[in-house]
Amino acid sequence: MFDRSPIAEREIKPRMRWRWGLVVAVALMLVALFPQIHFMVNRGRAWRGANAISHPDEVAYSAYLASLVRGNPRRYDPFTGRGAQAEAAESLFSLQVVPAYAVALPARWLGASASIAFIILSPLCALASSLAVFWFISLLTRDERFSGAAALVILGWGTLMAGQGIVRHVPNLNYLIPLWISNKVSPPSLYHLPFLRLYQPGVAFPLFFVFCAFVWLALTRPKQRQAIGLASGAGLVFALLMFSYFYLWTAAAAWLGCLCALWLLFNRAERSRAFVVFGIIFGSAAVALVPYLRMLSQRAATVDAAQALVFTHQPDFLRLPEIFALLVLAVLGFGVRRGTFRGNDPVGLVAVSFALTVLVVFNQQIVTGRSLQPIHYQWFIANYCALTAAVLTAARSWQGMTNGRLALVAAGALLFAFAEVWLAASVSWNYNLAIDAGKPAADRLAREFQAGTSAAVPVVLVADLKLADRLPTDAPQAVLWAPRMLVFPGVSEVENRERFFQQLHYLGYDEKKFWAKLDTPDWDFLTGLFSYRRLSPAVSGDNQPIMPAELGAQFANFVAYSRTFNRERASSPTLSYLIVDASGQTDLANLDRWYQRDAGERLGEFILYRLKLRE
């Protein structure tokens, strides 16, 4: 049936060469390694082994990865030490299990820590993503040089297309526009190459383009057996995406639906092939969806709250990737009208499908009534879809582009990518410095836990909130409270707030110290007082600011909690350790009322105390 396909016959061309794809991959691997090299070189002999991060959310992923490396079960919560039982609730981390185990199992076999795994993972993700994008573009264009340049454009300009990074950082500089004005009109920015955020979406990102490549091959290969095998492969990759990252698999589903509609509408001669190919893929997706939905139904109550699920039918057409996608559609439509493009050109249809995908993922709530942090589409996939649509349009518009111009475009994209990671390394310097300085204390806890015999997971009070978020990556103990604790299902929203108040009580917070902390807005501190959706309009779409009266109410709640603090609260949970800054400026009078401290152990810039609940 497929042997007579005109499209299939047209696609039989000389074998693809990978030379320029490998060149691009090596270049982006070096770019990906720059933040870590920059951090290690500047730390010199003081470097304690921490991986340099580019986004604060990476500490939650590294904590879960470290938990799996230690052999804990899939639903385990590394922040609280809960979830070892089989009936534990699902979290977003346990649902999106493929990339976690893809990294954790080799790390466990090799005896590598989560920090080492993340250091190695960054260039590997750059390698895989570069080759996946290059492969997909090469399949459609059969132009090695153009595909290499296109891969750099798609991956190097992804931050720009998301409206983030340098393009947002420069206007936020105080000497241009006061920061308080910038924050009023735009949410906080993302600094780095988004596709390299670890381990989400970094590990699964290449699978998106591998899936697209399999779909294209299934639609264009001449033999029926080949097409069926490739369609089955596409279905398998889609299933892996489904258990990898929500925003990638839903974007893949949107792209597949758009391509299916376009292919059936404009390629009538190919409908028999299309029905078979798309039928196999959709059937495979439906099979994978059954266990996925079952796992999703067992999610913790805090998952929806942490992810800021919004119920709305409001359209959303003003994001930068959408505007760019509309421009691409306009160019393609103008080209068809002038005769530059044919309406049934397969590559043109793929370009249109990517542009339409951008519009679909940002506006599916018009039908479903549910919007889940659409900013993640903008950061992690819609921007790359818009750029893919653009380069495929360019492939048809400028087929005679000289090597010199291609080299200039590629060099510009690579330079922009390097500038983005340089900015990320600079912006994240203080954060990385803080977690690296705390690593000796974490390493000491890890050694002490290995030597212990107690089945209970000890709890650590960490005064520095950045270090509290990081501790589960480097040590197996639980923490009393951390800013990203609520993304795991170990605590309810009520317990999360109580733990935060307990932390403040132990650290001697009074009215003066509480309000002084709020004078310099700190997301880590504010997340103990308010839900995630209130702190980031970029996440929830809610631009309602936090009012002084709300802050006053939270302070009153804390005062009431402190006044009624008793031994029952002091023992729930029971603390085993305390990590504080070695400066000695922390007021520990409230803690000393309920716990007895040992002499303490100086570890770098911190002191580790062992605690015992008083009788």
N, C-alpha and C positions, 0 to 999 in steps of 0.2 A: 504493500500500500504506500509506503514512504519512498520507494525507490524513484518515483517519478516526480518528486517534489522539485519545483524550479528553484525555490530558495535553497534547498539542501544542495542541489547541484552547483549553485552559484558560490556556496560557502566552501567548496573543496579547493583549497589553495595550498601553497607550499607551507611546510611546517614552520611553526612560530619559533623564533630565536629569543633566548632569554638574556642575552648579554646586557642590554640596556636596563632590563628589569633588575638584574643583579647589581648594576652600578647604582641605580636609584635606591635599592634596598640597603646597600652598604652605607650610602650617604645618610639616609634617614636613621640607620642604627647609630651612627656617630652623633647625630642630632639628639636622639633619644637618650644617649648616655651622658650628654653634657651636664644636666643638673647634678647627677651623682659625682661626676668628675670634678665639677666646680666646687661642690661641697667638700669632697675629700681633700682636694688640694688646699683649699682655704683653711680647713680644720687641721691639716697636717698631722702631727703625731697625737694631737688631741682627739682625733676621730675615734669614736667608741664602737663603730660598726653599724650605726643606724642607716637605713636607706633614706635618701632624699625624696620627699614627696612634693608633688606639685598641686595637690588638692587636699584639703583637710579631711574629706570623706574617705580618703585612701586608708586612714588608720582603722576604720571599721572593717574594711575588706581584709586588711592584713591581720586584724585580730581574729577574724573567722578562719582565715587561712592557717594561722598559727594553731588554732584549736584543732583543726583537722590533722595537721602535721603531728600534733601530740597524740593523736589517736582517739579523740573525742567523737561522739556520734554526730550525725548530720544536723540534728536539731539543737545541739548544745549552744548555750549562750555564754560566750567567753567573758562577758562583763560581770555576770552574776554567779557563774558556776552552776547554773540550773539548766535543766533540759536533758539530762542524761537518760531519763526514763523514756520508754517507747511512746507513751501517750503525750509527750510534749507537743506544743503547738508549732506549726510551721512559721517560719519567718521568710522574708524576701531572700535571705542568704541561703536557707535550706531549699527553697524553691528553685533558685537559680544555681543549680548544683554542678552543672557541667564544667564551667571554668574553674570553680573552686577545687574540684577533685583533679582536674587536668593539671593543676599546679601543685596541689598538696601531695598527691601520690608520688611523683618524681622527687619532690623535696624530701619526703619521708624516706624513700629508698636511698637517697644520696646523703642523708643526714644533714640537710641544709635547713637553716632557720628561715622564718618568714621574711626577715630582713634581707638575707642573701637571695632568697627566691625572688623578691621584688627587684633587687638590683639586676639580676640576670634577666628577669622577665621583660623589662622595658625595651631593651634592644631586640629581643626575640619577637615581641609584639610588633615593633616597627618593621622587622624583616618580613613577618608573615603578612602584615597588612599591605606593605609595598608590593610584594609578589602577587597577592590576591587581586589588588586593583589593577596592576599591570597585566595580569593574565586576562582578566575580564575585558579590559579595553582593547587588548591585542586581538582577542577573539572576534571583536566587532569590527576593528579597523584594519587588522593585518598590517599594521605599521609599527615597527618596533620603536623607532625614535619618538614618534608621536605618543605612543603608549607610555614610554618612560616619562616624557614631559607631562602627560596627563596625570600620571600617578602622583607626581610632585605637586601639581596644581591642586588636585583633589585633597591630598593629605596635608600639604603645606599651607593652604589657604582656608582650611576648615574652620580655624579659630576666627578668622576675619569674617567668613560667611555667617558665623554664629553671632556676629556683632559683639565679640568678646576680645580679650587680650589687649594687644597694643592699641587697637582702634578705640578701646574704652579707657585704657589706662592713661593715655596722654591727656584727654580732656578732664580727667579727674585730678590731675596734678594741681596742687593748691595755687601755684603761681599763675595758672590759666583760669580756672574756675574754682571757687571755694568748694571744699569737699562736701559741706553740708547742703549746698545747692545741688551738686551732682547726685547725692544720695536721695534727694527729694524727687528727682525726675527719672532716675534709673537705678535698677537693683545692682548689688555687688557683681563684679565681673569675674570671669573665669580666666586664669592665666596658665596657659600651656597648650599643648596640642591635645584636644579633647579625646581623640580616638586612643590616646595612650594612657588615659586614666586607668590605674590598676586597682583590682584586676578586672573591674568593670568600667567601660566596655572593652578594655584592651585585648583580653584573651579571645572574646567572641567576635570582635569587629571583623576580622578577616573572613569569618564564616558567612557574613552577609554577602560579600562579593563572590565568594565561592558558590553560594546558593544561586546568585544571579547568573554566574557562568554556566552552571549545570542546566539551568532553565534554558538559556540561549542554545547550548549545545543540543539539548533534547529537541528543541524546535527546528534545528537546522541540519542535523545529521541525516544522511540519506537512508540509512538502514533502520528498519523497524526495531530490530533487536537492540541496536545502539540507542535509539530514542527512548525505548522503554527502560533500559538500564540507567540511562542518564536521568530520566524523570524520577526513577526510584532513588537515585543518588541525591537528587534535589530534595525529595521528600525526607530522606534521612538527615540531610543538613538542616532542613527546616526544623525537624524535631530537636536537633541539638541546639538550635537557636532558641527554641521555645523554653528549654530548660537552662538557658544561659543568661539572657537579658531581655526584660520585657520590651524595652523600646526598640531593640533590634528585631525581635521576631514579629512584633506588630507592624513595624515599618516594612519588613519583608512580605508580610501578608497583604499589606496595602499595595505594595509594588506589584505583587503577583496578580492581585485582582485587577489593577489598572492595565497591566500588560495583557491579561487574558481578554478583557473587554476590547482593547484596541486590536489585538490579533484576530479575534473572531469577526470584528467589524470591518477591518480593512484588508484582510487576507482571506478572502472567501475560498480560494483554491487550497488553502492550508487548513481548513476547518477540521477535516478528519484527523489530521495529525494533532492539531491543537486540542481537540476534545480528548484524545488519548493522553497526551502529555499532561495537560492541566488536570485531567481527571485523576491520574496517578498521584500527582503532587497534592492536590486537595484531599484526596483520600488518605494519604499518608499523614497529612496535617491533622485530619479529623481523628485518626487513631491516636496520635500523640496527644491530642487535646483532652482525651478522656482521663488519663492519669494526672495530667496537669491540673484540670479542673477539680479533680478529687483532692489533690494536695492543697490547692488554693482554698477549698472549702474548709480545710483544717487550719487555716491561718489564725494567728493570734489576733485578739481584738485591737491591739495597738498598731497593727500593720497599716490599716487604713488611716489611722490618725497620724502616724509618722510620715506617711506618704502624701498627706494632704489631698485626699480624694475630694473633688468638688463636683457637685451636681449642678449642671448648667447646660443650656442649649444655645448659649451665646456663640456666634461665629467669631473666628479669629483669623483675619486676613492681613495683618499689618506687620508680621515678623519679617526680618530681612530675608531668610531663605525663601519665604513665600513670594516676596516682591521680585526676587531674582528669578524664581521659577516662572512667574508670570511673564517676565521679560523673555525668557527662553521660549516659552510657548508662543509669544508674539512674533519672535524671530522665525520660528518654524512655520507659523501660519503665513507670515509674509513670504517666506521662501516657497511654500506650496503655491501660493497665489501667483507668484512671478515665474513659477516653473523651475526654480532652483532645486526644490525637493519634490520627490514623488510622495503622494499621500500614503502609499502602501510600502514605502521603503522600510525594511526591517530595522535598520539602525535608527532611523528617524522615529519609528514607533517606540523603540526602547527609550530614546531620549525623552519623548513625550511622557512615557510611563513614569520615569523618574521625576519629572516636573510635577505631574499630577499627584504622585505619592506625597510630595511635600504639602500640597494643599489638603490632601485627605487626612494625614496624621494630625494636623492642627485643627481640623474642623469635623472630625468624626463625632464629636460631642453633640453636634446639631441633631444627629440621629439617635445616638446612644444615651445622651443626657449625662455623660460622665467624662470628666477631664482629670487626668492624673499627671500632674507636674509636666505640662507640655514643654517647659523650658528644657527638659532632658532630650526631647526630640530636636530642639534647636541646637543644642550643644553637641549631641553625640551621633546623629544620623541624618536628620533633614538637611543640615548644611552640606553634608557630603553627597546626598542625593541631588541637591540643586547644582552642585559643581559637576557631578557626573553628567547630568543633563546638558550642562553647558559645554563640556569637552566633547561629548558625542555630537552636539550640534556643530561645534567647530570642526570636527572631523569631516563633516559633510560640506561645510561652508568653505574651508580653507585647505583643501586637499593638496594644494601645491605649495604649502608653507615651506620656506627654505630651512635647511638645517640650522643656519645662523639664528633665525628667529625662534625656532624651537629651543635652541640652547639658551637664548636670552630669557624666554619665558620660564624654562626649567630652573635656571639660575636664580631668577627673581623669586620663584616659589620656595626654593631651598633656602635662600637668604631670609625670607620671611619666616619660614619654619624655625630657623635657628634663632631669629630675634625673639620669637614667641617663647622658646624654652629658656633663653637667656633671661627674659623678663620674669618667667616663672621661677627660675633659680634665685633671682634677686628678691622677688616678693616673698618667697617662702623661706628665705634665709633664717629669719628669727625663729620661725616655727621649727624648722629642722634643727637649728642649734639647740632649742629647748629640749626636744625629744632625745637628741644625741647626748646631751649633758645628763639626762636622767637614766641613760642606759646602764651605767654601772650599778645603780640601785636595783634596777629591774633584773639584771643578770645575777645579782646576789640573791634576790628572791627566787629566781629560777633554780639556782643551785640548792637553796634551802628546801624548796618544795620537793626536789628529787630525793633529798636525804630524809624527808619526813615519812611517817607511817600512818598519819591520820587520814581517814577516808573523806572527812569534811574538807571543803575547799576554803582555805583561809581568806579573810577579807582584809583589804588594804585601804586605808584612808590616805589619799594622795592630795596634798594641798594644791599643787599646780594642776589646773584643769587640762592643759595640753598633755601633760605627762599621764594624767588619769585616763585620757582617751587612748594613749599609746601603750599603757602598761600591759594589757592583755596580749599584745603582739609579742612582747619580750619575756613575759612571765606568766605562769599558769594560774596565779591567784586571781580571785575576784576583786572588784573595786567597790567601795561604798557607793560612789556616784561618779559618773562621767557624762559629758555633754551628749555623747552618742549612744548612751545606754538604752534609750527608748527605741532605737531602731531594731533591737532584738526583743524577743517576746518574754524575757525573764521577769520583767516588772510591768505592772499596770501603770497607767498615767498617775493614779493617786499615789502609789508607792514610789514612783519616780520623783514626785514632788516632795514627799516626806524624806526620802534619802537626801535630796538636795538641802532641805532645811536642816537635817541632821548634820550634814557636812559643815554648813555655815555655823551651826551651834558649836560644834567641836572646835572650829577654827577661830572662835571668839568674835564673830561678827556682831556689831551693835549698829545703832542707827547711823552713826557717823561713817563707819566703815562700809555699810551697805550702800548708802547714797554716794559715797566717794567712788565706789566701784561702778555705779551707774553713770557717773560723770564722763567716763571714757567708755562708750558703748562696746561691750564685749559679747559676741554671739555665744561663746561658751558659757558665760554667766547667765545671760538672758534666757537660754534654753532651759534652765532650771525653773524659770518663773512662768514661761509661756510656751504654748505648743509651737512646733516647727512652722506651721502654716502662718502664724502671726509674725514670725521673725523674717520671713522672706517672701515679699510679694512676687518675686520671680518664680517661686515654687507654687504658690497657691493662687496667684492672680488677685489676691485680696490686698488692696492698697490702703486698708484702714490702719492708720498708725497707732502705736501703743501710747495711750494717754497717761499723763502724770497721775491721774486718779487711779488708774489700774496698777501702776507701780506702787502707789501708796497702799492700795488694798493688799498687794502681795507682801509688802513689808509688814503690815498688820498681821497677816496670816503667819508670817515667820515669828513675830514677837509672841503671838499666842502659842505657837508650837514650842518655843524655847521656854516659856514660863511653865508649861505643863510637862517638861521633859522629866522622865523618870527612869528607873533602872530597867523597866520592861523595854522601853525604847532603846536604851543604851545596849541592850543585849540582842536587839533585832535590827540588823544582824550584829553578831559579836565580832569586834575587830581583833585582828591579830598583829597588824603592822601599821606603822605610820611613816609616810615619807614627806618631809618638809624641807624647805630651803635652809641651807646651812647658815644663813645670816642670823638666825635666832630671833627674828622679829615677829614670828607668829605667836599669837596669844593662845596658849594651850590650857588655860585654867579650867575651862569647862570640860575638856577631855580628861584632865588629871583628876577631876572629881569622880569620874566613873572608871577610869583605867589607870593601871600602874605601868609606867614606862621603864624600860631598862636604860642603861647608860647611853645607848645609841651608838651607831656605827657611821662614821663619816665616809661617804662614797662619792667622790667627785664634789659637785656643788650641792649635794643633798645629804641629809642625815636619815638613816633608817632606824626606826625604833621598833622594838618588839613590845607588844601590849598584852596585858592580862587584866581581865575584867575584875574589878574589886568585889570582895565579898560583901 
